[in-house]
Amino acid sequence: MLSLASCDSDDDNNSQNPIDQLPPATMTGKNTFGALIDGKPFIPGFVVFPTQCNYQLINGERFFFVTGRYEEQENFNLISLSLYTNAKTLEVGQTYQLFDRSEGNVSGSYGYNGDFFDTTSQNSGELTITRLDLNAQIVSGTFFFDIIDGNGDLRQIRDGRFDMQFTQ
């Protein structure tokens, strides 16, 4: 009995594994967003409006946008990850290849201090929609992609997930 009382139920929440530090992959509209950037956890915060999500119908076409922003506290670098659709309707259970922002495409973006670098046909990834509820205005999904940044360095975005309430 004494050994059970001395167990710390918080042990699992203190994991040093980077993926365990990300928000769980939920589908309830918790407004969570996270990914690994080059193996390090990225969780939005320390800025006004750390996350944003829109799924809008404009001139008969659907446009999706979800982003997470984080400001590094030690050097104030602003980092963002975003996913976009350009005149493309999303469907639950579908996986979309991330290309550039051309009409009909889905794309990913990595931002660093106001400079943005997008996926291309050479540096791509995938977005999978796990929930899309237009009535409750909830969209959830998973993603990964590669980006070449302004220094020519490859940035690997992995194990991305979001569970957002969106505006229409």
N, C-alpha and C positions, 0 to 999 in steps of 0.2 A: 504494500500500500504506500509506503514511504517513497519508494522509487517512482511510482506513478505521479505522485504529487510534486516531485522535483523535476519532472520533465518540462522543458520549455516548449510550449506549443508554437512559439514564434520562430523556432529553428529553421523551418523551411523558408521563411521570409527574409532571412539574412544570407542567402546563397551568394557566393562570389561568382557563380556562373553568369556571364552577361545575359544570356537568354532568359534566365529566371528573374532578372531585374526588369524585364519588359512587362507592360500590363497584359493580363491574360487575354486570349483571343475570345471575346464574348460577342453576343449578337443581340444586345438588349438596349442599345442606344446610350451607353455609359459615357460617351464623348472621350474615349481613350484612343491613343495613337502611339505607336512605338515601333522601333526597328533597331537593328544593329548596323552601325556604320563602321566598316572596317573592323568588325568584331567587338565594337564598344557600344553600350546601350545608348540609344537616343530616345529620350522621353521629353516631349514638349514642356516648356516652363520658363519662368523668369522673364516673361514678356507679356505685354497686354495682348489679349486674344491669342493664346498659344496654339489653339486649333481652330479650324474653320472648315465648314463643309457645305457645299451647294450642289443641288441637282435640279437644274432649271430647264424649263421648256421655253425655247426662244424661236419664234418663227417656225414652229413645227418640228424643231430639232432639239435633242437633249444634250446638255452640257453639264459635266460633272467636274467638281473640283474638291479635293480634300488636301489639307496641309497641316503640318505640325511645325512649330517654330521653337527654338531653344537658344537662349543666350548664355554662353559660357561665362561663369562668374569670375574666373581668374583673369581673363583677357578681353571680355565683352564681345567676342566674336558671335555673330548671329548666324545660326545654321537652320536651314529649313529643308524639309522633304515634302514633295507634293506629287499628286497624281491628277491627271486631267483626261477628259474626253472632249473631243471636238466633233459635234454633230453626230453623236453615237449613243444609242440607247443601251443601257446596261441590263443584264439578265442574271438572275440568281443561278449559281452553279456554273457559270461560264468563266473561262479563263481567257484573258486578253493579252496578247503580245504587246509590249510597250515599245513604241517607235517614236517618231517625232510628233509635233503638234499639228500636223496636216489634218484637213477635214476628213472625218471618218476614222481617225486614229485615236489610240489611247497612248498616253505618254507619262513618263516620270521625270522629276526634276530634283536636283540637289542645289540648294542655295547656300552661298557663303558670303556674308557681309554685302549683300545686295547684288552679287553676281550669281547668275543662274545657269546651270548646265543641264541639258536635257538628254534623255535617251535618244538613241539613233538606231538605225538598222544594224550597225556594227556593235553598239553597246546598248543592250536591250534588257528586258526582263519580263515579268508577268504580273498581272493583277487578276485575282480571283474574287468574285463577288459571292459572299456566303449568305448575305441577307439583303434584301431590298424591299422595303415596305413603304409604299407611297402614302398610305393613309396615316401610319404612325410616324412617317418621315425619319426612318432609320435605315442606314446603310452600313454594312459590315463587310470586311474583306481582308485578304492577305496579299502581300506583294514582295517582290524582290527585283533589284535591277543593278546595273553597272553604269557608271558615269565617268567620263574623263573630265577632271576639273580644270581650272584656269592655268594650273602649273603643269598640265599634261599627266597628272597622276590618276591612276584608276581608283575610284571609290566604289567599294562593294557594299551595297545596301541589301541586307538579308533579314529574313524572319520578320518582315514588316507585317503589322496588323493594325486595323482601325475598327472602331465601333462607334459610329457617330450619328447624331441627330442632324438632319440637314434642313436647309431652307429651300423652298421651291420658288 
